[in-house]
Amino acid sequence: MTELLTAIFARFNAAEGEALRALVVGMYFSKAPQGTTGKYITVSYPGGSVDSVMPNADHDLFNITFSIWDTASTPADVLLISDALEALYDNVILTLSTKTVVFANRIAGNLVEDPDKGWAKHVQYEYRVG
């Protein structure tokens, strides 16, 4: 799991992530630092591997959630950031030090409004690592 998260953040910080980085103040694991303002992304690992239910000797499955946050009164920027995030991570092969992500599939994405925090979009990916 650590290798997968490292690869996700490495892609964000590499040349490929330039368009996404231009739209947000940062991407953080689990939660943004206290006092973070503006548009940002958090990355979380909401639970255990799907393999605990459906074991497979060839690969491990991991679900990762990217949450896009913005305090604006409209969702326009969140949707723009979502498009850039999806362009960076949809159907991408990530190389880990000991394994390769053989499949990255966006499985869900929902836009929500929080009266206290503004707009958010949560995008979930399933990573097949083998």
C-alpha positions in Angstrom: 0.0 0.0 0.0 2.8 2.4 0.8 4.4 1.8 -2.6 1.0 2.5 -4.3 0.5 5.8 -2.4 4.1 6.8 -3.2 3.5 6.2 -6.9 0.3 8.2 -6.8 2.0 11.2 -5.2 5.0 10.8 -7.5 2.8 11.1 -10.6 1.1 14.2 -9.1 4.6 15.8 -8.6 6.0 14.7 -11.9 5.7 16.6 -15.2 2.5 14.7 -16.0 0.9 16.3 -13.0 1.6 19.9 -13.9 -1.9 20.7 -15.2 -3.5 19.3 -12.0 -0.9 21.1 -9.7 -1.7 24.4 -11.4 -5.4 24.1 -10.2 -4.8 23.2 -6.5 -2.7 24.3 -3.6 -1.7 20.8 -2.9 -2.5 17.1 -2.6 -2.4 15.5 0.9 -2.7 12.1 2.5 -5.9 11.7 4.6 -6.4 15.4 5.4 -5.0 18.8 4.6 -2.9 20.6 7.1 -4.8 22.8 9.5 -5.5 26.2 8.0 -5.2 25.0 4.4 -7.4 27.3 2.2 -8.3 27.2 -1.5 -8.7 24.2 -3.7 -7.0 21.0 -2.7 -7.1 17.2 -2.9 -6.9 14.6 -0.2 -6.1 11.0 -0.8 -7.4 8.3 1.4 -7.4 4.6 1.7 -10.8 3.9 3.1 -10.4 0.2 3.9 -8.7 -3.1 3.4 -8.0 -4.8 0.2 -11.0 -6.2 -1.7 -9.0 -9.5 -1.7 -10.2 -10.1 1.8 -13.5 -10.9 0.2 -12.4 -12.2 -3.2 -8.8 -13.5 -2.9 -6.7 -13.7 -6.0 -3.2 -15.1 -6.2 -2.3 -13.0 -9.3 -2.9 -9.5 -7.8 -4.1 -7.4 -4.9 -7.0 -4.9 -5.2 -6.9 -1.5 -3.4 -9.5 1.2 -3.3 -8.2 4.8 -3.1 -10.4 7.8 -2.8 -9.4 11.2 -4.1 -11.4 14.0 -2.5 -11.4 17.5 -4.2 -12.3 20.4 -1.9 -13.2 24.0 -2.7 -14.9 26.6 -0.5 -16.4 28.4 -3.6 -20.2 28.9 -3.9 -20.4 26.9 -7.1 -19.0 23.5 -8.1 -17.4 24.7 -11.4 -13.8 24.6 -10.2 -14.3 21.2 -8.5 -15.5 19.8 -11.8 -12.5 21.3 -13.6 -10.1 19.8 -11.1 -11.9 16.5 -11.3 -11.4 16.5 -15.1 -7.6 17.1 -14.6 -7.4 14.4 -11.9 -9.1 11.9 -14.2 -6.8 12.8 -17.1 -3.8 12.2 -14.8 -5.0 8.9 -13.2 -7.6 7.2 -15.5 -6.3 3.9 -17.1 -2.7 4.6 -16.0 0.0 2.0 -15.3 2.0 3.0 -12.3 5.4 1.4 -11.6 6.1 0.5 -8.0 9.5 -0.6 -6.8 8.4 -4.3 -6.4 5.2 -4.5 -8.4 3.2 -2.8 -11.1 -0.3 -1.5 -11.1 -1.7 -3.4 -14.0 -5.1 -1.7 -13.9 -6.5 1.6 -12.5 -10.2 1.8 -12.8 -12.3 4.8 -11.7 -15.3 3.1 -10.1 -17.2 6.1 -8.5 -17.4 9.8 -8.4 -19.9 12.0 -6.5 -20.3 15.7 -6.2 -21.6 17.0 -2.8 -22.2 20.4 -1.2 -21.3 20.9 2.5 -22.9 24.1 3.8 -19.9 24.7 6.1 -17.0 23.6 3.7 -18.3 24.4 0.2 -18.1 21.8 -2.6 -16.4 18.5 -2.8 -16.1 15.7 -5.3 -15.0 12.2 -4.1 -13.5 10.0 -6.9 -12.8 6.4 -6.1 -10.3 4.2 -8.0 -9.7 0.5 -7.8 -6.0 -0.3 -8.3 -5.1 -3.9 -9.3 -1.5 -4.4 -8.2 0.4 -7.5 -9.3 
